[in-house]
């Protein structure tokens, strides 16, 4: 069975295999499992809800500072280590989070609401006019990129480039194309951050360019990496949750009908269920800062601990009938957005975006029919669809 356990570190498992079956086995028989070094450094896998949540809540014992994703040994340390919000130890994390959190506060999101609804309307309208679409790139990608561009005040003329680069960074066929697109994003933010440090405006790049930690401005490279993280984290996850949610609704017609019938009441629980079901951030990683016992196993200071969020979200101890997609599920304390001090800063924004697109979909679209086979991404980091071809017909009457 060890061979099957190791399959969770193989990207092809997520494209064509069945990670759920392996996680189910691990939750029952090996909830805190040590993986020997190989392609990856040695690490612990946590698959149950309780251990995952305990680790995420304890940032002193389980540090994010040297990286939150499991990387092949050959790639070395994460370049964002000790630089970005997500990859910061507690003191630096508080300073950075304090500086940007106001942008994600309810008041700011309310102001954004109308713009967001307008963009959702246009995106769904354009898709309907086309008729035949890839929901992932033609619908789910548009709104989150637009919103992050608005927060970063990216000039409107540059936004088509940003949309194209983010799409290529996630969906391009080859690894070379994906990393080229990512380099273009970093170059772009390099220039923008310099400009905003010299002439600050009312936007998140300017906030990051002027934030101080221990009396000094952040190095420009840190500003760029933080902008990149906001763009990447804030667009890719929403895109995956939206498109995985659309597929789940199509595959469960009774759930689709329940949501459509009473959208206003059902949308909040439906969005949480979509987040749980899709668990687009497959895992997050921590490094133990001291010796500690987890689930009866001895974890040593320095060990890597991988929290499989997608597995924790199917743990029957916390979710009755975990493999049932239920848009009215409540309570639903899923971990798709993390937990503890690094809990996703974009949580409310992500929920608003998913709600806005679903609302427009139910308002404008009548019939939805598959127009090809959905394809999944080959990744151990992000979980979800690479493409979802659909044929859309306008709603009548
Ligand atoms: C469906 C949508 C989303 C999902 C599933 C998601 C998932 C997550 C998760 C699991 C974490 C915790 C990482 C950890 O514990 O190491 C996180 C953190 C973060 N997310 Fe999200 N996210 C989403 C949307 C967004 C959006 C819309 C933004 C911003 C535009 C965003 C920005 C961030 C940032 C900056 C962090 C780091 C927070 C910190 O370390 O304090 N995310 N996200």
Boltz pocket constraint, residues with backbone or C-beta under 6 A from the ligand:
constraints:
  - pocket:
      binder: B
      contacts: [[A, 56], [A, 64], [A, 68], [A, 85], [A, 86], [A, 87], [A, 97], [A, 148], [A, 229], [A, 230], [A, 233], [A, 234], [A, 235], [A, 237], [A, 238], [A, 241], [A, 275], [A, 279], [A, 280], [A, 281], [A, 284], [A, 285], [A, 309], [A, 335], [A, 336], [A, 337], [A, 338], [A, 339], [A, 341], [A, 342], [A, 343], [A, 344], [A, 345], [A, 346], [A, 347], [A, 349], [A, 350]]
      max_distance: 6.0
